[in-house]
Amino acid sequence: MALEQTARLLKRLEEEGRLKSDRDTLAADLEAAYAGLTIAAGAAETLRGALKRAHGGLGAVAYKD
């Protein structure tokens, strides 16, 4: 959710002409940012699935006296 919110904010600021690049490469910088956010969102979904699987496996595990 936070990654999507960040992307939407960037897009809105971009559309409003409120962004600049210290390197004078705004288009390339935004392209890298959007790509990174997309990759991060996929990684977060993969992590969510892995944690759900681990949680499911640990649900039946108990300490043995």
N, C-alpha and C positions, 0 to 999 in steps of 0.2 A: 504494500500500500504506500509506504513512504517513498519508494522508488518511483512509482507512478505519479505521486504528488510532485516530486522533484521535477520529473520530466514535463508535467503540465505547467508548472511554474516557469521553467526555462522556456517552453514554447510560447507562453503568453508574453513573457518579457521580450522574447525574440520578435514576436509579431508587433509589439508596441515600439520596437526600436530602442529598447532600454538597455541593451547589452553592448559591450565592446570587448575587444581582446587586446591585452597588453602586447601581444606579438603581431597585431594587425592581421590576424588569420582567423577571424571570428567564425566564418563558415566551417573551416576545418576543425576548429576547436569545438564547435557545437556538434558537428558530426561525430567526433570522438566521444563527446559527453553522452549523446543519445545512444551510441553504440555500446558504450560502457554500461549505461543504465539498463539497456536491454539484456546484456550478458549477465549483469548482476541480478536482474529479476529472474532469469532462468536458473542461475546458481542458487538463489534463495528458494525457489520452488523445489529444486533437487534436494537441498538441505532439509526442507520441510518434509518431503517424502521419506528421506532417510531417517529423520528423527521420529516420524510416525511409525516407521517399521521397527526401529529400535525400541520404542515405547511399547509397541504391541508385543514384541518378544519378551521384554522385561516384565510385562504384566503378570506372567505366570511364574516368575522366578521369586523364590523366597529363601530366607536364611535357614540353614539346616543346623539344628543344635547337635 
